[in-house]
């Protein structure tokens, strides 16, 4: 089992009191799975992804990545695990405006101790997301959808085992969405495990035999079909 969550709970304080974003969630994702979590805004999807990626500490419960408990590691080891094993695609591109497109894609290598990712691979990724020839542009010269494609290329630069994607095609047009999903399929066939959260049933329906989950009011359940 590559990703294991047991009885995960995460609460936040709000004006109305305590809000339970993730409520006793259990999840097991096998190596090579393409898993899609559906749910409306506010259902807890993004919080769950953050817990799995080691970005947020749960109030209770455990997350294990490849058998290692996220929160039994010190901060340095947890950061190494995130960098080596996980590629993140967030809701917003979050590019550094003073770095070129290529430099933004290469940025995760600044924190890595392994040399697998490099400039030729970054250029290949940019070609695959339809941005060949734009490597020297600054993010301000790109559209929102193009910035999202840079972020998607960046998520693969360290050749991660897992991609955690939060609404990965949210601001892309339909044609570009299909191109990006085709890239996801290719990487999944190569063994990369995907956990994608989205509100779009249309996106989930484009996947080939995905594992489907529904998140509602902080709880998670597996679905047999859409």
QUIPEUR-V348266 format. One record per residue. N is the residue number from 1. OMEGA is omega in whole degrees, 0 to 359 (* if undefined). D_LAST is the distance of its C-alpha to the last C-alpha in Angstrom with 1 decimal. Layout:
n:N omega:OMEGA d_last:D_LAST
n:N omega:OMEGA d_last:D_LAST
This chain:
n:1 omega:183 d_last:24.6
n:2 omega:179 d_last:24.6
n:3 omega:178 d_last:23.0
n:4 omega:174 d_last:23.5
n:5 omega:179 d_last:23.2
n:6 omega:174 d_last:24.8
n:7 omega:181 d_last:25.0
n:8 omega:176 d_last:24.8
n:9 omega:173 d_last:26.2
n:10 omega:180 d_last:27.1
n:11 omega:176 d_last:28.8
n:12 omega:174 d_last:30.5
n:13 omega:178 d_last:33.3
n:14 omega:181 d_last:32.8
n:15 omega:182 d_last:35.1
n:16 omega:181 d_last:33.6
n:17 omega:181 d_last:34.0
n:18 omega:178 d_last:31.8
n:19 omega:179 d_last:28.2
n:20 omega:182 d_last:25.9
n:21 omega:179 d_last:23.5
n:22 omega:192 d_last:22.3
n:23 omega:175 d_last:22.7
n:24 omega:183 d_last:23.3
n:25 omega:171 d_last:20.4
n:26 omega:183 d_last:20.3
n:27 omega:175 d_last:18.6
n:28 omega:180 d_last:19.6
n:29 omega:180 d_last:18.8
n:30 omega:175 d_last:20.6
n:31 omega:180 d_last:22.7
n:32 omega:178 d_last:21.0
n:33 omega:164 d_last:17.4
n:34 omega:185 d_last:15.0
n:35 omega:180 d_last:13.1
n:36 omega:176 d_last:10.9
n:37 omega:179 d_last:11.3
n:38 omega:176 d_last:9.7
n:39 omega:178 d_last:12.1
n:40 omega:174 d_last:14.6
n:41 omega:180 d_last:18.1
n:42 omega:182 d_last:20.1
n:43 omega:180 d_last:17.5
n:44 omega:185 d_last:19.4
n:45 omega:184 d_last:17.3
n:46 omega:177 d_last:20.5
n:47 omega:179 d_last:22.7
n:48 omega:179 d_last:20.8
n:49 omega:179 d_last:21.0
n:50 omega:177 d_last:24.7
n:51 omega:181 d_last:25.4
n:52 omega:182 d_last:24.0
n:53 omega:179 d_last:26.0
n:54 omega:178 d_last:29.2
n:55 omega:181 d_last:29.7
n:56 omega:180 d_last:29.5
n:57 omega:179 d_last:31.1
n:58 omega:172 d_last:29.3
n:59 omega:177 d_last:31.3
n:60 omega:183 d_last:30.6
n:61 omega:184 d_last:28.6
n:62 omega:170 d_last:28.6
n:63 omega:176 d_last:26.9
n:64 omega:174 d_last:28.0
n:65 omega:182 d_last:27.6
n:66 omega:175 d_last:28.8
n:67 omega:183 d_last:30.5
n:68 omega:179 d_last:32.3
n:69 omega:181 d_last:31.9
n:70 omega:193 d_last:31.6
n:71 omega:168 d_last:33.9
n:72 omega:178 d_last:36.5
n:73 omega:172 d_last:37.4
n:74 omega:186 d_last:39.9
n:75 omega:182 d_last:38.9
n:76 omega:180 d_last:40.3
n:77 omega:178 d_last:38.4
n:78 omega:178 d_last:35.1
n:79 omega:178 d_last:35.7
n:80 omega:179 d_last:36.5
n:81 omega:180 d_last:33.3
n:82 omega:184 d_last:31.2
n:83 omega:186 d_last:33.2
n:84 omega:190 d_last:33.2
n:85 omega:192 d_last:29.7
n:86 omega:168 d_last:27.3
n:87 omega:183 d_last:26.7
n:88 omega:169 d_last:25.4
n:89 omega:184 d_last:23.8
n:90 omega:179 d_last:24.2
n:91 omega:180 d_last:23.1
n:92 omega:186 d_last:26.6
n:93 omega:177 d_last:28.5
n:94 omega:177 d_last:31.5
n:95 omega:176 d_last:33.9
n:96 omega:191 d_last:37.6
n:97 omega:181 d_last:39.3
n:98 omega:177 d_last:42.6
n:99 omega:177 d_last:41.2
n:100 omega:176 d_last:40.4
n:101 omega:181 d_last:37.1
n:102 omega:180 d_last:38.2
n:103 omega:176 d_last:39.6
n:104 omega:179 d_last:36.4
n:105 omega:182 d_last:34.5
n:106 omega:188 d_last:37.3
n:107 omega:180 d_last:37.5
n:108 omega:180 d_last:35.6
n:109 omega:178 d_last:38.3
n:110 omega:183 d_last:40.8
n:111 omega:185 d_last:39.5
n:112 omega:177 d_last:39.0
n:113 omega:179 d_last:41.6
n:114 omega:189 d_last:40.4
n:115 omega:187 d_last:41.2
n:116 omega:180 d_last:38.3
n:117 omega:182 d_last:37.1
n:118 omega:183 d_last:39.6
n:119 omega:179 d_last:40.5
n:120 omega:179 d_last:39.8
n:121 omega:177 d_last:36.3
n:122 omega:178 d_last:35.7
n:123 omega:177 d_last:36.9
n:124 omega:179 d_last:34.6
n:125 omega:178 d_last:31.6
n:126 omega:175 d_last:32.7
n:127 omega:184 d_last:33.1
n:128 omega:178 d_last:29.5
n:129 omega:173 d_last:28.1
n:130 omega:181 d_last:30.4
n:131 omega:175 d_last:33.2
n:132 omega:181 d_last:35.9
n:133 omega:180 d_last:39.2
n:134 omega:188 d_last:38.1
n:135 omega:183 d_last:39.0
n:136 omega:179 d_last:42.1
n:137 omega:170 d_last:40.6
n:138 omega:182 d_last:40.2
n:139 omega:181 d_last:36.8
n:140 omega:180 d_last:38.4
n:141 omega:182 d_last:38.8
n:142 omega:172 d_last:35.0
n:143 omega:178 d_last:32.4
n:144 omega:179 d_last:29.6
n:145 omega:178 d_last:27.2
n:146 omega:176 d_last:29.9
n:147 omega:177 d_last:30.4
n:148 omega:180 d_last:26.8
n:149 omega:174 d_last:27.2
n:150 omega:180 d_last:30.4
n:151 omega:178 d_last:28.5
n:152 omega:176 d_last:25.9
n:153 omega:180 d_last:29.0
n:154 omega:184 d_last:30.6
n:155 omega:182 d_last:27.8
n:156 omega:191 d_last:28.5
n:157 omega:180 d_last:32.3
n:158 omega:181 d_last:32.9
n:159 omega:185 d_last:30.8
n:160 omega:173 d_last:28.6
n:161 omega:186 d_last:26.7
n:162 omega:168 d_last:23.9
n:163 omega:173 d_last:22.3
n:164 omega:188 d_last:21.1
n:165 omega:181 d_last:19.6
n:166 omega:183 d_last:19.2
n:167 omega:190 d_last:17.7
n:168 omega:181 d_last:19.4
n:169 omega:188 d_last:19.0
n:170 omega:182 d_last:19.4
n:171 omega:179 d_last:22.8
n:172 omega:174 d_last:22.6
n:173 omega:188 d_last:22.7
n:174 omega:181 d_last:20.2
n:175 omega:180 d_last:22.6
n:176 omega:177 d_last:23.3
n:177 omega:179 d_last:19.6
n:178 omega:178 d_last:19.2
n:179 omega:181 d_last:22.4
n:180 omega:179 d_last:21.5
n:181 omega:176 d_last:18.1
n:182 omega:176 d_last:20.3
n:183 omega:178 d_last:22.7
n:184 omega:179 d_last:20.1
n:185 omega:181 d_last:19.2
n:186 omega:181 d_last:23.0
n:187 omega:178 d_last:23.6
n:188 omega:177 d_last:20.8
n:189 omega:179 d_last:22.5
n:190 omega:174 d_last:25.7
n:191 omega:179 d_last:24.5
n:192 omega:179 d_last:23.5
n:193 omega:181 d_last:20.8
n:194 omega:168 d_last:18.3
n:195 omega:187 d_last:16.8
n:196 omega:173 d_last:15.2
n:197 omega:184 d_last:14.5
n:198 omega:171 d_last:13.3
n:199 omega:190 d_last:12.4
n:200 omega:174 d_last:11.0
n:201 omega:178 d_last:7.4
n:202 omega:178 d_last:9.6
n:203 omega:180 d_last:11.1
n:204 omega:183 d_last:8.2
n:205 omega:180 d_last:7.5
n:206 omega:183 d_last:11.3
n:207 omega:178 d_last:11.5
n:208 omega:178 d_last:12.8
n:209 omega:177 d_last:11.3
n:210 omega:164 d_last:10.5
n:211 omega:186 d_last:10.4
n:212 omega:177 d_last:7.8
n:213 omega:176 d_last:9.4
n:214 omega:176 d_last:9.6
n:215 omega:183 d_last:13.2
n:216 omega:179 d_last:14.9
n:217 omega:176 d_last:18.7
n:218 omega:180 d_last:19.4
n:219 omega:184 d_last:17.6
n:220 omega:176 d_last:14.9
n:221 omega:179 d_last:12.7
n:222 omega:181 d_last:10.6
n:223 omega:177 d_last:7.2
n:224 omega:178 d_last:7.2
n:225 omega:177 d_last:3.8
n:226 omega:* d_last:0.0
